[in-house]
Amino acid sequence: MKFASLLLCTLLTTAAAVAQGTPASPTAQTAPTAPASADPFPPANPKFFDAASPTTADVNAFLNVIWGYDSNRTWRVEAIQKTAAPNVSKVTVFVADKSQGNKVENLRFFTTPDGKHAIADAVFSFGPHPYDDLRATLQSRADGPSRGAANKTLELVEFADLQCPHCKEAVPIIQDLLRDFPGAHFVFQNFPLIEIHPFAAQGAAYGNCVQQAKGDPAFYTYIDQVFAHQESLTPELAQKTFDNAVTAAGADPAAVKACAATPAARAKVAAQIKLAEDVDIEQTPTLVINGHALAIGAIPYEQLKQIVTWDARQTGASAALAAK
């Protein structure tokens, strides 16, 4: 149970900045009360709480947002300490998993003076509402084809690459989520990884042109066909694969090919890539649930459902969970 799998896995691609309240006065904090005898964690020592900010309550509020969906996971803030850098604090958290025998692991990260960010192997958002800014950014800028509910109260944005094998594997996961969360607004956001997938940008441009010509439902038919024949995205077969997918979507392959070659089409793909870069999406497929970015695929589906439900409630979207 390494730090990256517990914390950075859920936060590495999140770019939300979180507004904190007025900083505490520069006096030492008090440590949490000693744990009960059945608690797996060692007692907290007051001498390890000499930083004014963040408070233990701040850290617990943050951890509750990102981990609260998991009833097996418990934690205790064991230290919030000053560092040599002015107003940069080191936070130490002990975490255990009841399903794994309550083995205690030690996690550390650093919070910045603005109270909005934390740093481990990467800078990530911190505070009781760590997803708000990314949520707002995607609600305004994620322009990919959508399906599901029209209302964006519960918005799922998938950043994906048509040549990415893991994105193909995510197709049934997304289908299951749309079935189980009919109140969700889903957006497929092109993010072609052009450095490693030579046909990804072409596939994205063709998809944008299919959407432009025939609408969002046709786009989803197109990407389903591309994913179904992804192994044919080779120098010899890629053009035929795209043309067949365009035909299946009800569009004209020649017209779509001409559209995809225009400066406007290339600019649209470039803008889609820039959005992913602007919000620090680094891999595909990444699913963003109301601002909470997750690398899906390795997460068991039942746990993913828990996370969607939890995030909806944390971000004021509970009503969307009941929508049919």
N, C-alpha and C positions, 0 to 999 in steps of 0.2 A: 504494500500500500504506500506508494511513493507520493511525494508532494504533487508532482505533475499530474498524476492520475486522479488525485483528490480535488485539487484546486485549479491548476492551470488548464486542465482538460475542459473545465467549464468556463474559464475566463480568458484563455489565451487570445481568442478572436473577438472578445467583447470590447467595444470602443466607447461605451457609455461613460460619461463623466457625471459624478454624483455630487450634488450640493449638500454640504454638511451644515449644521447649526453653528452658532457662535462658539469659537474655541474655548475650552476650559481655561480657567486661570492657571498660571504656571506653578502649580503645586503638585506634589506627588499624589497619585491615586491610592485608593485602598484596594487590597486584593479581594477577590471573591471569597465568600465564606467557605470553610473547609468542607470537603465532600463527605457524604454519608459513608458508612463502613462498606457498603456494597459497591461503591463507586470505584471504577477501575483506575481513576486518575490519582496521582499523588497530590497532597495538599499544596495549595498555592502559597508562596512565600511573599509577604508584603514587600520585602526588599527588592523584588523584581518588578515593582510597579512604580517607577520613579519618573515616567514621562507624563506630561499633562494631557496629551492627546495622541491617539484616540482614547476614549474611555472603554472600559470593559463592555459597557452597554452598546457602544458603537460597533465593536468587533462582533459581539453576539448578534446584533441586528443584521449585520452583513452576512455572517455565516448562516443565519437562519434563512435568509433569502436564497442562498445558493445551495444549501444542504437540507433545508427543512422538510423536503418531500420524502426523505429517507428516514423512516422510523428506527432503523437499525443503527444509524450513525449518531454517536454522541461525542461531545467535545467539552473541553474546558480551556478558557484563556488562562495561561500559566505565567505570562510575563508581558508587560508593555514597558519597554525600556528606552531611555535616551541613547542616542548614538553620538558619534563625533560630529556628524553633520547636523547643523542647527535645525531643530524642529522635525527632524526625521526620526521616527520611532521604530524600534524593532518589536514585532509582535510574535509571541510564541504561543502556539495552540497545540494541545494534546488532543488527539482524536482516536476513537475506537469504533469498531464495528461489532455489534452484538452477534451477527451471523458468522463472524470469523473468530469467535472466542474472545472478543474484547481485548485483543492485542493492541497496546497503546503505541501510536506513532507520534513523532514530534514534527510539527510543521512550523516554518518561520516565513515571515514576509515583512517588508518595510513599508510604512505609510508616509506619504509626502506631506509637506507643511500645509498644503491647501485643503487637506482632508478629503480629497476627491479621488486619489489614486493610491495604488499600492504596487510594490515591486517585488518580484521573486526572480524568475528567469526572464520575465517580461513585465512591462507596466500594464496593470489592469485596473479596472474601476473598483472603487471601494465605497462603502456606505450602505445605508438602509434601502436605497433605491438604485442599485448599480446598473440597471438596464434601461433607465429612462431615456437617456440621450440617444443611444443606438436605436431604440424603438422609434423615437420621433424622427430620426434621420431616415430610417427605412420607410416609415409611413409616407414621407414626402418624396423620397428619391428612388425607391425600388420600383422600377417601371416595367418589370417583366410581366408576361401573361399571368393572369390570375384565374382561380376557380374557387368554388366553395362560396361562403358567405360574402356578400358585398361589403358588409361592415368590417372595418379593420380593428375592432375592439380586441379580438384575438387574432393576431397576424403571424403566420408562419412563412418565413422567407427562406427558400433553399438556394444557396449559391452552388451551382453545379456546372460541370463540364461534360459535354456530350461524348467525349472520348475517354472519360475517366471511368475505369472499371468499377470503382466503389460507388460512383454515382448510379451506375446501372443497378448495382445491388441494392441501392436505396429506393428504387422505384416501388417495390411492394410495401416498404415501410411507409412511404408517403401515402400510398393508396389506403393503407390501414388507418393512418392518422386522419385522413379525410373522411373515412367511414365512421370512425369513433368520435370525431370532433366536427360534426356537421356545421357548427357555428363558427368554425375557423375560416379565415380568409387566407388562402395560400397563394404565394407568388413564386414562380420559377425565375430566378435571376441568373442570367448567363454570366459565367466566370471562366472563360476558356484559359487554360494554363498553357499559353502558347509556347513556352520554353520547352515543354516536355511532350505536348500533344500537337503534332503538326496539322491535324485536320479540325481541331477544336474551334478555331476562329471561323473557319468556313461554315462549320455546322451551326455556330451561333448566328452568323449573318443570315444563313438560309432560314433559320427558325424565325428571326425577326421579320424577314420578308414574308414568310408564310402568315405570321400573325397580322402583318400590315394588310395583306391581300384578303385573308379569309377569317380573321378573328382569333380569339383566344382558344376556343375548342379545337380548331384546326391545328394550332401550334402544339397542343398536347398530343394530338394524333401523330404529328410529325416527330416529336421527340420520342414517343413510345416506339415508333418504327426504327428510329436511329439506334436507340438502346438495344432493341431486339436484334439488330444486325451489326452491333458495334465491332465485332471481330472483322468485319469487312471494310473498316476504315483503314485501308492500305492504299499505297500509290496506284495500284491497279484497279481497285474496286470502290474507292471512296466516292467518286463522282456518281457512279451508278447507285450507290447506297443512298446518297442524299436525294437524287432524283426520284428514286422509288418512294422514299419517305414523303417527299413533296407531293407526289401523285396520290399517295394514300390519304394525305391531308386535304385533297380536293383542289390543289393549286397547280399551276402550270410550271413545269420544271424550267422551261426556257425563260419565262418571265421572272421566276425567282432567281435564276442564275444571273440574269441581267441586273436585277435589283441589288443582289449581294455584291456586285462589282462596283457599285456607285460609291463616290466619296461619302455620301450621307450614311450608307449602310456601314461602311468601315468606321465612321465616326461614332455611330451608335454602339458598336461593339467596343470601341475604345472607351467610351463613356461608361459602359457596364463594367469593364475591367477596373476603371478608375474608382467607381463606387466601392467595389470590393476592397481595393487598396486603401481607400480613404477610411474605411471602418475596420481596417486591420484583419480582414478575412485572409487567411493564409493557406487554406487547404479546401479541397472539395471531397465529398459534399459537406457543407456546413449548413445546419438548420438553425435559424434564429427565431426564437419563440418570444414574441413581445420584447425583443431586445436582448434576450439571453442566447448567446451563440454556443452551439454544441457541434462537435464533430460526431455525426451520427454514424451508425454502422456497428460500432463496438458496444453500444448500449443495448441491453436486452429490451425488447419491445414493451413489456409491462412496466419496466422502469421508465422508459421514455414517456409512456402515458402518464405516469405519476408526475414527471417533470412538467409536462404540458399543463396538467391540471393545477399543479402547485404554482407555476409561473402565471397562469391566468388569474388565480386568486390573489397573488402578490401584486399584480399590476392592475387590479380593478376590473378584470374581465370575466368575473364569475358568471355573469348572465349569459355569456357566449357558450359556456359549457352545457347549458340546458337547451340551447337552440337546436331545433330540428329542421 
